Amino acid sequence: MGPGAKVLAELAARIADGRLEVPIASVYPLAQVREAYTGLERRHTHGKILRP
């Protein structure tokens, strides 16, 4: 089960107010998806990994 409606509403309010910060560890192009997963497997990532 995922978060309930109350939690989602709180997150939405924080996003709207600019109070929610999601750290981004790396940005990889889709062609480098293997490198992105290698980094995740090593568990040295502090933040999200994104595709531009």
All heavy atoms as TSV, in Angstrom:
chain	resi	resn	atom	element	x	y	z
A	1	MET	N	N	0.838	-1.180	0.000
A	1	MET	CA	C	0.000	0.000	0.000
A	1	MET	C	C	0.880	1.240	0.000
A	1	MET	O	O	1.898	1.295	0.667
A	1	MET	CB	C	-0.913	0.008	1.217
A	1	MET	CG	C	-2.012	-1.025	1.146
A	1	MET	SD	S	-3.182	-0.910	2.518
A	1	MET	CE	C	-3.706	0.770	2.431
A	2	GLY	N	N	0.440	2.218	-0.717
A	2	GLY	CA	C	1.151	3.481	-0.779
A	2	GLY	C	C	0.682	4.440	0.293
A	2	GLY	O	O	-0.108	4.078	1.169
A	3	PRO	N	N	1.156	5.658	0.228
A	3	PRO	CA	C	0.752	6.655	1.220
A	3	PRO	C	C	-0.729	6.992	1.086
A	3	PRO	O	O	-1.303	6.921	0.012
A	3	PRO	CB	C	1.622	7.862	0.895
A	3	PRO	CG	C	2.061	7.659	-0.507
A	3	PRO	CD	C	2.084	6.183	-0.748
A	4	GLY	N	N	-1.327	7.369	2.198
A	4	GLY	CA	C	-2.739	7.717	2.204
A	4	GLY	C	C	-2.980	9.119	1.670
A	4	GLY	O	O	-2.049	9.869	1.362
A	5	ALA	N	N	-4.250	9.471	1.571
A	5	ALA	CA	C	-4.653	10.768	1.032
A	5	ALA	C	C	-4.081	11.931	1.842
A	5	ALA	O	O	-3.684	12.961	1.284
A	5	ALA	CB	C	-6.174	10.861	0.974
A	6	LYS	N	N	-4.005	11.761	3.159
A	6	LYS	CA	C	-3.485	12.832	4.011
A	6	LYS	C	C	-2.014	13.114	3.711
A	6	LYS	O	O	-1.602	14.267	3.602
A	6	LYS	CB	C	-3.654	12.448	5.478
A	6	LYS	CG	C	-3.253	13.521	6.456
A	6	LYS	CD	C	-3.547	13.100	7.886
A	6	LYS	CE	C	-3.122	14.191	8.854
A	6	LYS	NZ	N	-3.404	13.818	10.243
A	7	VAL	N	N	-1.230	12.068	3.552
A	7	VAL	CA	C	0.193	12.227	3.242
A	7	VAL	C	C	0.371	12.858	1.865
A	7	VAL	O	O	1.185	13.764	1.677
A	7	VAL	CB	C	0.927	10.873	3.327
A	7	VAL	CG1	C	2.352	10.983	2.818
A	7	VAL	CG2	C	0.903	10.345	4.748
A	8	LEU	N	N	-0.391	12.390	0.897
A	8	LEU	CA	C	-0.292	12.945	-0.455
A	8	LEU	C	C	-0.697	14.416	-0.484
A	8	LEU	O	O	-0.083	15.225	-1.182
A	8	LEU	CB	C	-1.145	12.128	-1.425
A	8	LEU	CG	C	-0.645	10.709	-1.677
A	8	LEU	CD1	C	-1.635	9.951	-2.554
A	8	LEU	CD2	C	0.735	10.711	-2.301
A	9	ALA	N	N	-1.703	14.783	0.288
A	9	ALA	CA	C	-2.129	16.178	0.360
A	9	ALA	C	C	-1.028	17.040	0.971
A	9	ALA	O	O	-0.769	18.160	0.505
A	9	ALA	CB	C	-3.418	16.298	1.162
A	10	GLU	N	N	-0.369	16.540	1.999
A	10	GLU	CA	C	0.732	17.280	2.620
A	10	GLU	C	C	1.889	17.454	1.646
A	10	GLU	O	O	2.474	18.536	1.537
A	10	GLU	CB	C	1.215	16.560	3.885
A	10	GLU	CG	C	2.421	17.186	4.529
A	10	GLU	CD	C	2.202	18.593	5.062
A	10	GLU	OE1	O	1.051	18.953	5.382
A	10	GLU	OE2	O	3.195	19.352	5.141
A	11	LEU	N	N	2.222	16.414	0.909
A	11	LEU	CA	C	3.285	16.521	-0.092
A	11	LEU	C	C	2.919	17.527	-1.183
A	11	LEU	O	O	3.751	18.334	-1.594
A	11	LEU	CB	C	3.577	15.151	-0.705
A	11	LEU	CG	C	4.279	14.157	0.205
A	11	LEU	CD1	C	4.344	12.785	-0.467
A	11	LEU	CD2	C	5.664	14.636	0.578
A	12	ALA	N	N	1.681	17.479	-1.642
A	12	ALA	CA	C	1.224	18.427	-2.662
A	12	ALA	C	C	1.310	19.859	-2.154
A	12	ALA	O	O	1.727	20.761	-2.890
A	12	ALA	CB	C	-0.198	18.087	-3.092
A	13	ALA	N	N	0.951	20.078	-0.898
A	13	ALA	CA	C	1.031	21.425	-0.315
A	13	ALA	C	C	2.474	21.886	-0.230
A	13	ALA	O	O	2.786	23.048	-0.527
A	13	ALA	CB	C	0.390	21.435	1.071
A	14	ARG	N	N	3.375	20.991	0.139
A	14	ARG	CA	C	4.801	21.359	0.211
A	14	ARG	C	C	5.358	21.685	-1.164
A	14	ARG	O	O	6.158	22.607	-1.310
A	14	ARG	CB	C	5.604	20.241	0.859
A	14	ARG	CG	C	5.360	20.129	2.328
A	14	ARG	CD	C	6.192	19.048	2.939
A	14	ARG	NE	N	5.882	18.902	4.347
A	14	ARG	CZ	C	6.763	18.510	5.238
A	14	ARG	NH1	N	7.979	18.183	4.894
A	14	ARG	NH2	N	6.410	18.407	6.502
A	15	ILE	N	N	4.965	20.924	-2.167
A	15	ILE	CA	C	5.410	21.215	-3.536
A	15	ILE	C	C	4.905	22.588	-3.961
A	15	ILE	O	O	5.664	23.406	-4.495
A	15	ILE	CB	C	4.933	20.122	-4.506
A	15	ILE	CG1	C	5.668	18.811	-4.240
A	15	ILE	CG2	C	5.122	20.560	-5.964
A	15	ILE	CD1	C	5.084	17.609	-4.949
A	16	ALA	N	N	3.637	22.860	-3.720
A	16	ALA	CA	C	3.036	24.139	-4.111
A	16	ALA	C	C	3.712	25.314	-3.413
A	16	ALA	O	O	3.870	26.389	-4.001
A	16	ALA	CB	C	1.541	24.126	-3.798
A	17	ASP	N	N	4.142	25.119	-2.164
A	17	ASP	CA	C	4.779	26.194	-1.387
A	17	ASP	C	C	6.282	26.276	-1.607
A	17	ASP	O	O	6.941	27.141	-1.044
A	17	ASP	CB	C	4.538	25.984	0.112
A	17	ASP	CG	C	3.083	26.151	0.498
A	17	ASP	OD1	O	2.318	26.733	-0.295
A	17	ASP	OD2	O	2.712	25.693	1.594
A	18	GLY	N	N	6.833	25.339	-2.378
A	18	GLY	CA	C	8.270	25.327	-2.593
A	18	GLY	C	C	9.047	24.810	-1.385
A	18	GLY	O	O	10.229	25.081	-1.237
A	19	ARG	N	N	8.388	24.047	-0.516
A	19	ARG	CA	C	9.031	23.534	0.695
A	19	ARG	C	C	9.512	22.090	0.566
A	19	ARG	O	O	10.025	21.525	1.516
A	19	ARG	CB	C	8.076	23.611	1.884
A	19	ARG	CG	C	7.665	25.002	2.271
A	19	ARG	CD	C	6.753	25.002	3.486
A	19	ARG	NE	N	5.452	24.421	3.138
A	19	ARG	CZ	C	4.790	23.558	3.898
A	19	ARG	NH1	N	5.272	23.169	5.050
A	19	ARG	NH2	N	3.629	23.077	3.504
A	20	LEU	N	N	9.360	21.504	-0.600
A	20	LEU	CA	C	9.789	20.124	-0.794
A	20	LEU	C	C	10.992	20.114	-1.717
A	20	LEU	O	O	10.931	20.609	-2.841
A	20	LEU	CB	C	8.655	19.274	-1.388
A	20	LEU	CG	C	8.994	17.809	-1.580
A	20	LEU	CD1	C	9.149	17.121	-0.228
A	20	LEU	CD2	C	7.922	17.117	-2.387
A	21	GLU	N	N	12.073	19.572	-1.236
A	21	GLU	CA	C	13.298	19.498	-2.025
A	21	GLU	C	C	13.671	18.036	-2.221
A	21	GLU	O	O	13.769	17.271	-1.253
A	21	GLU	CB	C	14.436	20.212	-1.295
A	21	GLU	CG	C	15.725	20.215	-2.068
A	21	GLU	CD	C	16.802	20.977	-1.337
A	21	GLU	OE1	O	16.504	22.025	-0.744
A	21	GLU	OE2	O	17.953	20.502	-1.341
A	22	VAL	N	N	13.859	17.641	-3.462
A	22	VAL	CA	C	14.268	16.284	-3.783
A	22	VAL	C	C	15.691	16.360	-4.325
A	22	VAL	O	O	15.928	16.927	-5.394
A	22	VAL	CB	C	13.329	15.642	-4.831
A	22	VAL	CG1	C	13.809	14.246	-5.190
A	22	VAL	CG2	C	11.904	15.616	-4.321
A	23	PRO	N	N	16.662	15.835	-3.578
A	23	PRO	CA	C	18.043	15.893	-4.063
A	23	PRO	C	C	18.222	15.042	-5.314
A	23	PRO	O	O	17.679	13.939	-5.410
A	23	PRO	CB	C	18.865	15.351	-2.898
A	23	PRO	CG	C	17.907	14.636	-2.024
A	23	PRO	CD	C	16.541	15.175	-2.297
A	24	ILE	N	N	18.974	15.557	-6.263
A	24	ILE	CA	C	19.264	14.845	-7.507
A	24	ILE	C	C	20.740	14.489	-7.493
A	24	ILE	O	O	21.598	15.361	-7.465
A	24	ILE	CB	C	18.915	15.701	-8.736
A	24	ILE	CG1	C	17.420	15.999	-8.740
A	24	ILE	CG2	C	19.346	14.989	-10.021
A	24	ILE	CD1	C	16.990	16.972	-9.799
A	25	ALA	N	N	21.030	13.198	-7.482
A	25	ALA	CA	C	22.406	12.721	-7.423
A	25	ALA	C	C	23.075	12.794	-8.791
A	25	ALA	O	O	24.221	13.204	-8.907
A	25	ALA	CB	C	22.456	11.296	-6.894
A	26	SER	N	N	22.354	12.395	-9.829
A	26	SER	CA	C	22.931	12.330	-11.176
A	26	SER	C	C	21.834	12.414	-12.216
A	26	SER	O	O	20.695	12.054	-11.955
A	26	SER	CB	C	23.674	11.000	-11.382
A	26	SER	OG	O	24.706	10.835	-10.458
A	27	VAL	N	N	22.246	12.839	-13.398
A	27	VAL	CA	C	21.352	12.846	-14.560
A	27	VAL	C	C	22.065	12.089	-15.667
A	27	VAL	O	O	23.196	12.419	-16.014
A	27	VAL	CB	C	21.019	14.291	-15.005
A	27	VAL	CG1	C	20.153	14.273	-16.245
A	27	VAL	CG2	C	20.354	15.062	-13.880
A	28	TYR	N	N	21.422	11.051	-16.179
A	28	TYR	CA	C	22.001	10.218	-17.228
A	28	TYR	C	C	21.095	10.246	-18.452
A	28	TYR	O	O	19.878	10.142	-18.317
A	28	TYR	CB	C	22.088	8.759	-16.778
A	28	TYR	CG	C	23.095	8.474	-15.699
A	28	TYR	CD1	C	22.764	8.576	-14.357
A	28	TYR	CD2	C	24.379	8.066	-16.028
A	28	TYR	CE1	C	23.681	8.287	-13.365
A	28	TYR	CE2	C	25.305	7.771	-15.050
A	28	TYR	CZ	C	24.954	7.888	-13.718
A	28	TYR	OH	O	25.864	7.604	-12.737
A	29	PRO	N	N	21.665	10.312	-19.653
A	29	PRO	CA	C	20.845	10.118	-20.846
A	29	PRO	C	C	20.411	8.655	-20.923
A	29	PRO	O	O	21.045	7.771	-20.319
A	29	PRO	CB	C	21.787	10.476	-22.007
A	29	PRO	CG	C	23.155	10.469	-21.457
A	29	PRO	CD	C	23.056	10.623	-19.977
A	30	LEU	N	N	19.341	8.399	-21.621
A	30	LEU	CA	C	18.793	7.046	-21.704
A	30	LEU	C	C	19.839	6.052	-22.216
A	30	LEU	O	O	19.866	4.903	-21.782
A	30	LEU	CB	C	17.554	7.030	-22.605
A	30	LEU	CG	C	16.779	5.731	-22.641
A	30	LEU	CD1	C	16.351	5.305	-21.237
A	30	LEU	CD2	C	15.564	5.861	-23.533
A	31	ALA	N	N	20.736	6.488	-23.067
A	31	ALA	CA	C	21.763	5.594	-23.599
A	31	ALA	C	C	22.719	5.103	-22.512
A	31	ALA	O	O	23.422	4.117	-22.709
A	31	ALA	CB	C	22.552	6.306	-24.698
A	32	GLN	N	N	22.752	5.771	-21.366
A	32	GLN	CA	C	23.657	5.387	-20.275
A	32	GLN	C	C	22.896	4.764	-19.095
A	32	GLN	O	O	23.341	4.826	-17.956
A	32	GLN	CB	C	24.455	6.590	-19.801
A	32	GLN	CG	C	25.434	7.102	-20.826
A	32	GLN	CD	C	26.208	8.302	-20.313
A	32	GLN	OE1	O	25.771	8.980	-19.394
A	32	GLN	NE2	N	27.341	8.556	-20.919
A	33	VAL	N	N	21.772	4.133	-19.375
A	33	VAL	CA	C	20.963	3.546	-18.309
A	33	VAL	C	C	21.750	2.484	-17.535
A	33	VAL	O	O	21.599	2.349	-16.325
A	33	VAL	CB	C	19.632	2.984	-18.861
A	33	VAL	CG1	C	19.843	1.757	-19.711
A	33	VAL	CG2	C	18.672	2.691	-17.720
A	34	ARG	N	N	22.616	1.767	-18.211
A	34	ARG	CA	C	23.421	0.745	-17.531
A	34	ARG	C	C	24.311	1.375	-16.464
A	34	ARG	O	O	24.420	0.867	-15.351
A	34	ARG	CB	C	24.273	-0.017	-18.538
A	34	ARG	CG	C	25.090	-1.131	-17.884
A	34	ARG	CD	C	25.755	-1.984	-18.901
A	34	ARG	NE	N	24.681	-2.689	-19.599
A	34	ARG	CZ	C	24.874	-3.668	-20.444
A	34	ARG	NH1	N	26.075	-4.073	-20.724
A	34	ARG	NH2	N	23.859	-4.249	-21.033
A	35	GLU	N	N	24.945	2.510	-16.779
A	35	GLU	CA	C	25.793	3.202	-15.811
A	35	GLU	C	C	24.972	3.704	-14.625
A	35	GLU	O	O	25.423	3.663	-13.483
A	35	GLU	CB	C	26.534	4.365	-16.466
A	35	GLU	CG	C	27.616	3.938	-17.435
A	35	GLU	CD	C	27.109	3.682	-18.842
A	35	GLU	OE1	O	25.873	3.657	-19.058
A	35	GLU	OE2	O	27.948	3.498	-19.735
A	36	ALA	N	N	23.757	4.175	-14.902
A	36	ALA	CA	C	22.886	4.648	-13.826
A	36	ALA	C	C	22.546	3.515	-12.865
A	36	ALA	O	O	22.619	3.682	-11.647
A	36	ALA	CB	C	21.607	5.244	-14.411
A	37	TYR	N	N	22.197	2.354	-13.394
A	37	TYR	CA	C	21.864	1.223	-12.535
A	37	TYR	C	C	23.086	0.702	-11.786
A	37	TYR	O	O	22.975	0.253	-10.645
A	37	TYR	CB	C	21.199	0.102	-13.335
A	37	TYR	CG	C	19.723	0.321	-13.480
A	37	TYR	CD1	C	19.194	0.831	-14.658
A	37	TYR	CD2	C	18.865	0.046	-12.436
A	37	TYR	CE1	C	17.833	1.057	-14.784
A	37	TYR	CE2	C	17.502	0.262	-12.552
A	37	TYR	CZ	C	17.003	0.766	-13.730
A	37	TYR	OH	O	15.662	0.985	-13.852
A	38	THR	N	N	24.252	0.778	-12.400
A	38	THR	CA	C	25.472	0.373	-11.708
A	38	THR	C	C	25.687	1.242	-10.480
A	38	THR	O	O	26.030	0.750	-9.400
A	38	THR	CB	C	26.687	0.454	-12.651
A	38	THR	OG1	O	26.481	-0.431	-13.749
A	38	THR	CG2	C	27.964	0.067	-11.929
A	39	GLY	N	N	25.467	2.539	-10.608
A	39	GLY	CA	C	25.593	3.441	-9.475
A	39	GLY	C	C	24.598	3.123	-8.378
A	39	GLY	O	O	24.922	3.160	-7.191
A	40	LEU	N	N	23.375	2.783	-8.759
A	40	LEU	CA	C	22.358	2.410	-7.774
A	40	LEU	C	C	22.736	1.120	-7.036
A	40	LEU	O	O	22.551	1.012	-5.832
A	40	LEU	CB	C	21.000	2.215	-8.455
A	40	LEU	CG	C	20.250	3.473	-8.841
A	40	LEU	CD1	C	19.019	3.108	-9.658
A	40	LEU	CD2	C	19.861	4.258	-7.614
A	41	GLU	N	N	23.261	0.165	-7.771
A	41	GLU	CA	C	23.633	-1.111	-7.164
A	41	GLU	C	C	24.741	-0.947	-6.133
A	41	GLU	O	O	24.802	-1.684	-5.154
A	41	GLU	CB	C	24.063	-2.103	-8.240
A	41	GLU	CG	C	22.923	-2.598	-9.084
A	41	GLU	CD	C	23.375	-3.438	-10.260
A	41	GLU	OE1	O	24.601	-3.494	-10.536
A	41	GLU	OE2	O	22.509	-4.034	-10.905
A	42	ARG	N	N	25.618	0.026	-6.333
A	42	ARG	CA	C	26.722	0.257	-5.391
A	42	ARG	C	C	26.253	0.981	-4.132
A	42	ARG	O	O	26.995	1.106	-3.184
A	42	ARG	CB	C	27.814	1.060	-6.079
A	42	ARG	CG	C	28.510	0.276	-7.150
A	42	ARG	CD	C	29.628	1.060	-7.754
A	42	ARG	NE	N	30.266	0.297	-8.809
A	42	ARG	CZ	C	30.764	0.804	-9.900
A	42	ARG	NH1	N	30.743	2.104	-10.086
A	42	ARG	NH2	N	31.315	0.032	-10.806
A	43	ARG	N	N	25.032	1.486	-4.170
A	43	ARG	CA	C	24.410	2.153	-3.014
A	43	ARG	C	C	25.200	3.354	-2.506
A	43	ARG	O	O	25.212	3.651	-1.325
A	43	ARG	CB	C	24.156	1.160	-1.887
A	43	ARG	CG	C	23.270	0.011	-2.302
A	43	ARG	CD	C	22.919	-0.843	-1.121
A	43	ARG	NE	N	22.262	-2.057	-1.548
A	43	ARG	CZ	C	20.949	-2.188	-1.668
A	43	ARG	NH1	N	20.175	-1.194	-1.413
A	43	ARG	NH2	N	20.436	-3.333	-2.047
A	44	HIS	N	N	25.861	4.072	-3.414
A	44	HIS	CA	C	26.584	5.282	-3.046
A	44	HIS	C	C	25.796	6.517	-3.441
A	44	HIS	O	O	26.304	7.623	-3.357
A	44	HIS	CB	C	27.956	5.312	-3.724
A	44	HIS	CG	C	28.878	4.234	-3.256
A	44	HIS	ND1	N	29.418	4.223	-1.995
A	44	HIS	CD2	C	29.327	3.118	-3.861
A	44	HIS	CE1	C	30.171	3.156	-1.854
A	44	HIS	NE2	N	30.123	2.470	-2.966
A	45	THR	N	N	24.571	6.337	-3.864
A	45	THR	CA	C	23.750	7.430	-4.365
A	45	THR	C	C	23.000	8.097	-3.227
A	45	THR	O	O	22.358	7.443	-2.423
A	45	THR	CB	C	22.744	6.881	-5.396
A	45	THR	OG1	O	23.460	6.203	-6.409
A	45	THR	CG2	C	21.952	7.998	-6.015
A	46	HIS	N	N	23.097	9.414	-3.165
A	46	HIS	CA	C	22.338	10.199	-2.179
A	46	HIS	C	C	21.448	11.152	-2.946
A	46	HIS	O	O	21.812	12.279	-3.209
A	46	HIS	CB	C	23.280	10.973	-1.250
A	46	HIS	CG	C	24.151	10.092	-0.459
A	46	HIS	ND1	N	23.693	9.360	0.615
A	46	HIS	CD2	C	25.456	9.780	-0.573
A	46	HIS	CE1	C	24.680	8.650	1.116
A	46	HIS	NE2	N	25.755	8.896	0.419
A	47	GLY	N	N	20.316	10.660	-3.369
A	47	GLY	CA	C	19.380	11.451	-4.158
A	47	GLY	C	C	18.847	10.628	-5.309
A	47	GLY	O	O	19.141	9.452	-5.449
A	48	LYS	N	N	18.071	11.265	-6.120
A	48	LYS	CA	C	17.433	10.591	-7.255
A	48	LYS	C	C	18.352	10.596	-8.463
A	48	LYS	O	O	19.188	11.470	-8.636
A	48	LYS	CB	C	16.122	11.285	-7.623
A	48	LYS	CG	C	15.093	11.261	-6.517
A	48	LYS	CD	C	14.682	9.843	-6.240
A	48	LYS	CE	C	13.644	9.792	-5.135
A	48	LYS	NZ	N	13.375	8.444	-4.718
A	49	ILE	N	N	18.165	9.603	-9.328
A	49	ILE	CA	C	18.864	9.538	-10.598
A	49	ILE	C	C	17.812	9.789	-11.667
A	49	ILE	O	O	16.774	9.125	-11.697
A	49	ILE	CB	C	19.538	8.178	-10.793
A	49	ILE	CG1	C	20.663	8.016	-9.774
A	49	ILE	CG2	C	20.060	8.036	-12.218
A	49	ILE	CD1	C	21.376	6.697	-9.852
A	50	LEU	N	N	18.087	10.740	-12.530
A	50	LEU	CA	C	17.103	11.168	-13.523
A	50	LEU	C	C	17.605	10.991	-14.934
A	50	LEU	O	O	18.791	10.973	-15.200
A	50	LEU	CB	C	16.771	12.650	-13.323
A	50	LEU	CG	C	16.276	13.075	-11.951
A	50	LEU	CD1	C	16.120	14.572	-11.913
A	50	LEU	CD2	C	14.977	12.390	-11.629
A	51	ARG	N	N	16.640	10.923	-15.842
A	51	ARG	CA	C	16.918	10.945	-17.281
A	51	ARG	C	C	16.454	12.300	-17.768
A	51	ARG	O	O	15.332	12.723	-17.475
A	51	ARG	CB	C	16.139	9.830	-17.976
A	51	ARG	CG	C	16.333	9.804	-19.471
A	51	ARG	CD	C	15.526	8.693	-20.093
A	51	ARG	NE	N	14.109	8.894	-20.024
A	51	ARG	CZ	C	13.397	9.571	-20.929
A	51	ARG	NH1	N	13.986	10.151	-21.941
A	51	ARG	NH2	N	12.096	9.682	-20.792
A	52	PRO	N	N	17.323	13.011	-18.538
A	52	PRO	CA	C	16.904	14.336	-19.037
A	52	PRO	C	C	15.774	14.259	-20.028
A	52	PRO	O	O	15.466	13.273	-20.577
A	52	PRO	CB	C	18.157	14.896	-19.698
A	52	PRO	CG	C	19.036	13.729	-19.956
A	52	PRO	CD	C	18.620	12.638	-19.015
